[in-house]
Amino acid sequence: MDYLQLIKQPIEHDLLDFIELFNSALTHDDGLLSQALSHIRQRGGKRMRPMLILLMAKNYGLVSSVTQHAAVGLELLHTASLVHDDVVDESAERRGQASVNATYDNKVAVLVGDYILSTALLHVSKTGNQRIVEYLAELGRTLAAGEILQLTNIQNQEISEEVYYQIIKNKTAALFEACAAIGALSAGASDDDVRRAGEFGQHLGIMFQIRDDIFDYFDSKEIGKPTGNDMAEGKLTLPVIYALNNHHMDSMMTLARKVKSGGVNADEIAVLVEFAKQVGGIEYAEQRMQDFRQLCLSYIDGNVKNDEIRKALTAYVDFVIERTK
C-alpha cells in the first residue's frame, strides 16, 4: 500500500505551497551561505512533519497562510537543530548526504544553524498568532533540554526505560506534538482540541523514535547507518534496555556500562545487539509501538470526521510503524 500517497491526498496543493515557501526561506544571495543552504535544501525528505501540520489544520478548519508560515517556522527550527546536532555528535552524514560540518567545518555549521533558526523565528512571527509563537519558542527550549538530558544520561549508570521515554518525549515526540498542536491552533481549534491533537502527535513521535531505534539492530544500507551506531555513541535504546532489565546477565550489564563510558568496541556492540534480539527486545519494542498505535487510532476515531483526512491520518500512523528507513 502506498501510504505516502494516501497521506498527501487531502493536502496535495497545500504541500506544494509549503515546499515553495520552505525552499524560498532556505535561499540566500551570499556565496558561502547560499552554498550551505542549497546543500541543506537538497536533502528534501518526506516532509512528514509539515504534512502533519497541514492535515491537522484541515481537520479543524482550513490551511491558511498562518498554517503555512507556522509549518515553515517549525520545519526550519527542526532543520537548525539537526545542523547543530551534527556538530555536537561529530556526525559526518545526514540522510546519506555529507553533513554541513563535514562539508564545511564546525564554525560554518553553527553559524548556518543560527541563520536558519533566526529565519524560523521570522516565519513564525508572520503568523501573527501569539500562542503559535510561544509554542515554537517552547519547542526550541524542549529540544535543547532533550539533547542535554541525552548527553548527561550517557554518564548515568542507571539503565531505565522511564529515562528513555523522557529523552524521546523531549526530542522526537516534542516535534510531532508541536506539529499536531500548531496545525490545530492555526485553524482556530479549541483548547481541548489543541491538547488532544498534541497528545496524538506525541504518541506518533514516540512510535517514530522506537522504529528508528529498532533500525539500529539491523544492518541495512537503505537505512543509512551501520548496526549499533547508537551504542557506539553511548546510547542504549529500548530493545537492549528491556533485555538488560528483564533478563539480567552480569556480562551483558558490564558491556552496557562500557557503552555508557564510551569504551565499547564493535565486537562488544555486536554481542549486545545479538543479546537484545535473542531475549525478545525487538518484539517488546514492536509491542510498545502497537500500544501507541492504538492510542493514535482512538484519537482519529473520536476527533476526525472527514473521511479523506481519517484515511490520511490512519495511513500516517501505519507508515510510521511500517517504514523501512
PEQUI-V267870 format. One record per backbone hydrogen bond with DSSP energy under -1.0 kcal/mol. CO is the residue of the C=O (numbers start at 1). NH is the residue of the N-H. E is the energy in kcal/mol with one decimal. If there is no record, write none. Layout:
# PEQUI-V267870
CO,NH,E / CO,NH,E
This chain:
# PEQUI-V267870
1,3,-1.5 / 2,6,-1.6 / 3,7,-2.5 / 4,8,-2.2 / 5,9,-1.4 / 8,11,-1.7 / 11,15,-2.9 / 12,16,-1.6 / 13,17,-2.0 / 14,18,-2.2 / 15,19,-2.6 / 16,20,-2.1 / 17,21,-2.2 / 18,22,-3.1 / 19,23,-2.7 / 20,24,-1.8 / 21,25,-1.8 / 22,26,-1.3 / 24,27,-1.1 / 30,34,-3.2 / 31,35,-2.2 / 32,36,-2.5 / 33,37,-2.6 / 34,38,-2.2 / 35,39,-2.3 / 36,40,-1.7 / 37,41,-2.6 / 38,42,-1.7 / 40,43,-1.6 / 41,44,-1.1 / 43,45,-1.5 / 47,51,-2.2 / 48,52,-1.6 / 49,53,-2.0 / 50,54,-2.5 / 51,55,-2.5 / 52,56,-2.4 / 53,57,-2.4 / 54,58,-2.2 / 55,59,-2.0 / 56,60,-1.7 / 57,61,-1.0 / 64,68,-2.2 / 65,69,-2.6 / 66,70,-2.2 / 67,71,-2.6 / 68,72,-2.6 / 69,73,-2.6 / 70,74,-2.6 / 71,75,-2.5 / 72,76,-2.5 / 73,77,-2.1 / 74,78,-2.3 / 75,79,-2.4 / 76,80,-2.8 / 77,81,-2.2 / 78,82,-1.9 / 79,83,-2.1 / 80,84,-2.2 / 81,85,-2.6 / 82,86,-2.3 / 84,88,-2.3 / 85,89,-3.3 / 86,91,-2.0 / 92,99,-2.0 / 94,97,-1.5 / 97,94,-3.2 / 99,103,-2.3 / 100,104,-2.7 / 105,109,-2.4 / 106,110,-2.7 / 107,111,-2.1 / 108,112,-2.8 / 109,113,-2.6 / 110,114,-2.1 / 111,115,-2.3 / 112,116,-2.5 / 113,117,-2.4 / 114,118,-2.3 / 115,119,-2.0 / 116,120,-2.1 / 117,121,-1.9 / 118,122,-2.0 / 119,123,-2.2 / 120,124,-2.5 / 121,125,-1.9 / 122,126,-1.0 / 124,127,-1.2 / 125,128,-1.3 / 129,133,-2.2 / 130,134,-2.6 / 131,135,-2.4 / 132,136,-2.4 / 133,137,-2.3 / 134,138,-2.6 / 135,139,-2.1 / 136,140,-2.2 / 137,141,-1.7 / 138,142,-2.5 / 139,143,-2.9 / 140,144,-1.9 / 141,145,-2.5 / 142,146,-2.5 / 143,147,-2.0 / 144,148,-2.2 / 145,149,-2.6 / 146,150,-2.3 / 147,151,-2.2 / 148,152,-2.7 / 149,153,-2.4 / 150,154,-1.1 / 160,164,-1.6 / 161,165,-2.2 / 162,166,-2.0 / 163,167,-2.4 / 164,168,-2.1 / 165,169,-2.3 / 166,170,-1.4 / 168,173,-2.8 / 171,175,-1.4 / 172,176,-1.6 / 173,177,-2.8 / 174,178,-2.3 / 175,179,-2.3 / 176,180,-2.3 / 177,181,-2.5 / 178,182,-3.1 / 179,183,-2.3 / 180,184,-1.9 / 181,185,-2.8 / 182,186,-2.6 / 184,189,-2.1 / 185,188,-2.0 / 190,194,-2.5 / 191,195,-2.4 / 192,196,-2.6 / 193,197,-2.7 / 194,198,-2.4 / 195,199,-2.1 / 196,200,-2.2 / 197,201,-2.4 / 198,202,-2.5 / 199,203,-2.4 / 200,204,-2.2 / 201,205,-2.5 / 202,206,-2.3 / 203,207,-2.1 / 204,208,-2.5 / 205,209,-2.2 / 206,210,-2.4 / 207,211,-2.6 / 208,212,-2.1 / 209,213,-2.6 / 210,214,-2.3 / 211,215,-1.7 / 214,217,-2.2 / 215,218,-2.0 / 216,228,-3.1 / 220,224,-1.0 / 226,229,-1.4 / 228,232,-2.2 / 229,233,-1.1 / 230,235,-2.8 / 231,234,-1.9 / 237,241,-2.3 / 238,242,-2.8 / 239,243,-1.9 / 240,244,-2.7 / 241,245,-2.2 / 242,246,-1.9 / 243,247,-1.7 / 249,253,-2.5 / 250,254,-2.2 / 251,255,-1.6 / 252,256,-2.4 / 253,257,-2.2 / 254,258,-1.7 / 255,259,-2.0 / 256,260,-2.1 / 257,261,-1.8 / 258,263,-2.0 / 265,269,-2.2 / 266,270,-2.1 / 267,271,-1.6 / 268,272,-2.0 / 269,273,-2.8 / 270,274,-2.3 / 271,275,-2.3 / 272,276,-2.5 / 273,277,-1.9 / 274,278,-2.7 / 275,279,-1.9 / 276,281,-2.9 / 277,280,-1.2 / 280,284,-2.3 / 281,285,-2.1 / 282,286,-2.4 / 283,287,-2.2 / 284,288,-2.1 / 285,289,-1.9 / 286,290,-1.9 / 287,291,-1.9 / 288,292,-2.0 / 289,293,-2.3 / 290,294,-2.0 / 291,295,-1.3 / 292,296,-2.1 / 293,297,-2.6 / 294,298,-2.0 / 295,299,-1.7 / 296,300,-2.2 / 297,301,-2.6 / 298,302,-1.8 / 299,303,-1.9 / 300,304,-1.7 / 306,310,-2.4 / 307,311,-2.4 / 308,312,-2.1 / 309,313,-2.9 / 310,314,-2.4 / 311,315,-2.5 / 312,316,-2.0 / 313,317,-2.3 / 314,318,-2.3 / 315,319,-2.7 / 316,320,-2.2 / 317,321,-1.5 / 318,322,-2.7 / 319,323,-1.9
